[in-house]
Amino acid sequence: MPVAAPPQQSLPSQTRMPTNSPPKYTAPFDTKVYSIHPDMAEVFKKWTGIVDDDELKEHLIKVSKEAFDHFRYPCISMFPPTDLPSYDQIKALGRHRKRHILLEIGPGLGTEIRRLVYDGYPVNDIVAIDLLGGLWESGHALFKSDASTFPVKFIEGDIFRNEVLSLDVPGEISQDNPRLEEIENLEPLSGKTSVIIIQQVFHLFSLERQIELAKRLLKLIKLEKGSIICGRQGGSVPERNCHTQNVDHYLHSPKTWEKMWEELLPTSKAKYSTEFRPLPADIEEVYYSLSQTTGYVTWSIEIL
Ligand SMILES: C[S@@+](CC[C@H](N)C(=O)[O-])C[C@H]1O[C@@H](n2cnc3c(N)ncnc32)[C@H](O)[C@@H]1O
């Protein structure tokens, strides 16, 4: 989400923003935008053990406000809608007798992968990477989990850094899956990741950076029928640059989004599904104040 400003509080060292970090949102936490889909409420109830709706709301607002005061991402107060494209196919991959590694990039509080685990995706087959380890910890506070009850392999790191994942073409890819608990970066997942989820991340960057990000995802994805890359981010019709506080963000239309990908992965090798949708009314105002858009692009790429 656009808008840059230094974090307001001094952060613990492991949560300091790296120089490569995207810009931060400056407006105060707005509980008006608290909105939670009933299906998602069930997921929160299961994880937290809090069954009363008012008590749940109080807990979610309290923890997300604390996280917001540190990390300043508006999405912290906007729980993702339950419309992740290809959700049912992803769930089915999780139930298959063969292991399918799932990677979420920039999970923030980790809401989407907690929903997948609630729906049966094997927690030990999931990896998450985020710039902000502290935000991941806030996710544990939000869901009342810890590394033993939610043992997703978490890596604190910047997806653009070569130490995390180089852009070098991988050599021959073995059939064996890596032991996820032992990996220290994303390199061992090259060509082995069956599902990549990336939500509200692409729009943080310029078009040039988005192309580089897409190349990194293509290095990770397993080129096998049924593998999926999917997500959503702020979009615009027509597509345009959004320049906020000295940072360029590119807002794709469905047309430019697919064009960007098709230049890297032709339609003969993948099926593209992309939609432009209006933002839910409760978050429209906040979103509009950030990037003058009232819509988002939701998409999936399925390997053929
Ligand atoms: C706008 S938040 C979205 C969080 C969550 N996916 C959601 O939809 O609510 C962007 C997330 O991407 C992470 N992020 C931003 N740049 C990143 C980078 N270069 N490498 C890894 N994670 C990054 C942020 O720390 C944050 O958790």
PDBQT file of the ligand as one rigid body, heavy atoms in Angstrom, charges set to zero:
ROOT
HETATM    1  C1  LIG A 401       0.276  -4.945   2.444  1.00  0.00    +0.000 C 
HETATM    2  S1  LIG A 401       0.925  -6.237   3.421  1.00  0.00    +0.000 S 
HETATM    3  C2  LIG A 401      -0.094  -7.641   2.960  1.00  0.00    +0.000 C 
HETATM    4  C3  LIG A 401      -0.175  -8.686   4.028  1.00  0.00    +0.000 C 
HETATM    5  C4  LIG A 401      -1.098  -9.889   3.703  1.00  0.00    +0.000 C 
HETATM    6  N1  LIG A 401      -0.610 -10.619   2.554  1.00  0.00    +0.000 N 
HETATM    7  C5  LIG A 401      -2.515  -9.440   3.469  1.00  0.00    +0.000 C 
HETATM    8  O1  LIG A 401      -3.008  -9.541   2.346  1.00  0.00    +0.000 OA
HETATM    9  O2  LIG A 401      -3.137  -8.963   4.429  1.00  0.00    +0.000 OA
HETATM   10  C6  LIG A 401       2.436  -6.563   2.553  1.00  0.00    +0.000 C 
HETATM   11  C7  LIG A 401       3.273  -7.661   3.198  1.00  0.00    +0.000 C 
HETATM   12  O3  LIG A 401       4.390  -7.936   2.348  1.00  0.00    +0.000 OA
HETATM   13  C8  LIG A 401       5.592  -7.926   3.105  1.00  0.00    +0.000 C 
HETATM   14  N2  LIG A 401       6.664  -7.503   2.204  1.00  0.00    +0.000 N 
HETATM   15  C9  LIG A 401       6.803  -6.310   1.577  1.00  0.00    +0.000 A 
HETATM   16  N3  LIG A 401       7.911  -6.275   0.825  1.00  0.00    +0.000 NA
HETATM   17  C10 LIG A 401       8.490  -7.494   0.956  1.00  0.00    +0.000 A 
HETATM   18  C11 LIG A 401       9.687  -8.070   0.457  1.00  0.00    +0.000 A 
HETATM   19  N4  LIG A 401      10.501  -7.371  -0.347  1.00  0.00    +0.000 N 
HETATM   20  N5  LIG A 401      10.005  -9.357   0.795  1.00  0.00    +0.000 NA
HETATM   21  C12 LIG A 401       9.188 -10.058   1.638  1.00  0.00    +0.000 A 
HETATM   22  N6  LIG A 401       8.034  -9.551   2.157  1.00  0.00    +0.000 NA
HETATM   23  C13 LIG A 401       7.701  -8.289   1.838  1.00  0.00    +0.000 A 
HETATM   24  C14 LIG A 401       5.291  -6.922   4.210  1.00  0.00    +0.000 C 
HETATM   25  O4  LIG A 401       6.162  -7.023   5.306  1.00  0.00    +0.000 OA
HETATM   26  C15 LIG A 401       3.842  -7.262   4.537  1.00  0.00    +0.000 C 
HETATM   27  O5  LIG A 401       3.738  -8.344   5.422  1.00  0.00    +0.000 OA
ENDROOT
TORSDOF 0
